[in-house]
């Protein structure tokens, strides 16, 4: 049976990540292993504005003087990173970051996910927390304009070895659990009112200007929180993005920038790592 055409969307979210979801061995607990952080970022704009994304990226590349056809933030020299972030901070978008410190998740096994044969449950779990905030933003924006029924399209920047079919299936499971009242975590929720599974696709980084903007956000915050080589720690880029970071009731904390695990003290961060979170409103108590 043919699949129905996807409905029209009003919002669009470009999603990218920095770091990896590996939990078997995690630096710095292990001398060799996966990254200490998994950082997921979403850049949200209207479908109408998204038509300008190619022009935005072209303008940013021109401003930085980079001789490339697309933006790979981590490959830019430091002075070009500042130019890129300053330019992105002026765009008509909102940005969200979910930063998960993985030390406390080292060697953790999700037996329920294993029974479902999900090999990427940790990524999906982090994505869920990101989408809880993104969908809330879209739902509230539509409500403020008295325009219910507006839908969000999600564009994932492809990463090797990841099954986006599994991700969609996970979302459908969450939706079913939500309707049945069996959600394990219920403090926040995904606003299914703005989602339709047909409005999700994975694209290559090079082919999507919006995905490249999400790369700027994800990589900027990753560089602000990862203090282990080969990352050159610098939180000035993430600070430059403040004008576009999403707020809820005037607060960035746990919305535009969300830290896992909670409470913040549980992450056992270094003073350097704490700086960017404190800049966005977090407080760390002894």
N, C-alpha and C positions, 0 to 999 in steps of 0.2 A: 504494500500500500504506500502511495506517495506521501511524503511528509509535507504538511501544510507549510506554506510560506511563512517566514517569521513576521511578526507584527512590527509596526513602526516603533521606533524608539525616540525618546526625547533627550535622554542623557547617554553619555558614553564614558566608560572607565577603562583606562589603559593600565595594565598591571605588569610589573616587572619585579625581579628580586635580585638581591646581592647576598652572597654567602651560599651555603648549601644546607639541605635538611638532614644530613647524616647524623646519627646518634650513637653509633657503635663505639666510636672513639671521638672525643671532643677536646680540642685545644682550649685552654692551656692545661686542663686536667691531664690529658695525654700529650706527650711530646710530639707525636705525629697523629693527625686525625682530622676530622671535619672542622669546619670553621666554628668559632665560638658563637657566632651570631647567624641567624637567618633574618633577613630584612626584606619585607614585602612592601611595595609602594603602589599606590593608585593615583593616577591623575584623572580628575573628573571634569568634564565640560559638557556643554550642550551639543547635540548632534549638529546643529547649525554651525556653531563655532568650530567644531572638529574639522570642517571642510577647509579651515585655514591652517591646519597643523603643518602641512608640507611647507607653506610659506614661513611659518614661525621657525621651523628647523633650519630652513635655508638662510633666514636672517641671522639666526644664532651662529651658524657656521661662518657666515660672512663677518660677523662681529668678532669672532674669535680668531679669524684668519686661518682656521684649520683647513688643510687641503684634503678634505674627505667628503664623501657624499652622504654620510650619516654620522650621528653622534654616538661615540663610545666614551662615556665620561671618564672611566678609569684610565683611558689612554691619552687623555688631554694633559698637556703641561699645566702646572698649578695656576699660572696667570690666566690661562684659557678657561680653566674650571670656574674661576671667579666671574669671568665675563659671561659664561654660559648660565650660571645660577642667577646672576643679576638679571639677565634677559628673561629667563623662565619665570622669575618672580613677578614680572610685569604682565604676564599673560592672563586672560580671563578663564582661569582654571582654579580648582581646589585640589589640594594634595593631602594624602593620608599615608602614614607609615606605621606598620606593625613591626616592632623590633623584638625578636625573641632571643634571649640569652639562653643558650642550650646547656650550660654546665649542669643544671639540676635535672636535665632530661637525659643525661648520658646513660646509655645502655637500657633506657626505658623501653618496655615492650607494650604495645596496645593489643591485647589479646583479642578484643572484639574486632578490631580492624584486620588482624591476621586471619580470623575466621572468615571475613569477607574477602580475603585474598587481596587486600589493599596494600601495595608496597610503598605508598606515598602518603600515608595517613598523617604524618606530622606536617608536611606541607599543606595538606588539605585543612588540617585543624587551624593552622595559622591564617590561611586564606579565609576561613570562615570568620575569624575574629576581625579581619580587615573588612570583609563584606558587611559585617554587622554595622560598622560605622559608615561605610560608603552608602549602603542602602538606606540607612536612617537619614543621612544628609539629603538624598534625592527625595525620599518620602516627605520630609519636612519642607523642602524647597517647593515641591509641588503643592503641598497643603497651603503654604503661605501665599501661593498664587491662585488658590482655589481651583486647582487643576488636577484632581485625582485621576489615576489611571495612566499617568506617564510612566514609561518603561525605561529601564537601564540596559544598555548593551555593554557586554564585557569583552574586552580584547586582551588576550594573554600574549605576552612576548614569549615565544617558544623557547624551551630549554631542553637540552638533550636528555633522553631517557624518561621524560615525563609523559604520562598518559592523561590528556585532558578529557578523554572519555570517562576515566575513573573519577576525575574531579566533578564532572557533570553528574555522574551517578551518585556521588557522595552528597551533592547538593539536593538531589531528588530525595535521597534517604532522609536528610535533615528536614526537608519540607514535609515528608510523610510523618516523621516523628513529631514535628511541630503541631500538625493537625491532630495527632493522636494524644498529644500532651505527654509524650515520653522523652522529651529532650533532657539530656544529662546535665548540660549547663544552660541556665535560663536567665542569668543576670541581664544579658543583652540578647537580642534576637536579630536574625536576618529579616528584613522587611520584604517578604515574598510578594507583596503588593506591587513592587516595581520590577520584579524579575520574571523572565520567561526563558526556559532552558534553550529555546531556539536562538536567543540573542546572546550567544557566546561563541567565540572562535579563537583559535590560536594562529598567530601570524609570525613571520620571521622579523627579527629586529630591524633588519635593513629595509624591509618593505613598508614599515609602519612608522610614520613620523611621531604619532602619539606614543607608541611604545618607546621611542627614543627619549621622549620627555619623561616618561616614567623611569627610564634608566638613569636620567640625571638625578631624580629625586632619590631613588633607591641607593644609588652609589654614593651620593652626597652624605646621606645619613649613615651608610655603612662606614664610610671613612671617618665619620664623627664618633663612632662607637667601637670600632675594631682597632685595638692598640697592638696587635700582634703582627710581626713581619709576615708577608711582605707589604702589608698595608702601611702607608705613611699617614699616621693619625693626624687629622686636621678637622676641627669642627666648624671652621669659618664658612664653609660652603653650605652646610645645613642651616646655619643661622641666616644666611642670605635669602633662603627660601621662605622665611617667616611670613611675608605678605600673602602667600597662597596657601599656607597651611590651614586646614579646616578647624573651626572652633565650634564648640557646643556650649551654649550659655556663656560665651565669652572665654572659654577655656580651651587651650590646646591639649592639655594633659589628658591622656587616656581617650583621645578622640583623633585629632589630627596626628598626634604622635602617641602611640600606645606601646607600653613596655610590658613584656612578659618575661618572667613570671610576676605574679602579684602576691603580696604587696611588694613595692619596689625594693625593699631591703632584702628580700629573698634572692634577688639576682646577684648579690654580693659583688657589686661593681667597684672598679677602681675609681679614684677621684677624677681621673681623666674621662672615664666613661660616663660618669655622673653629669659632667658639665653640660652636655647638650640637652639632657632631660631636665635639668634644673633651669636651663634657659627657656624651656617650654612649659615651665610651671610645676615640675615634680619636686617633691621634698623627700629627702632620705633621712630617716631617723635611726639612731643607734639601735 
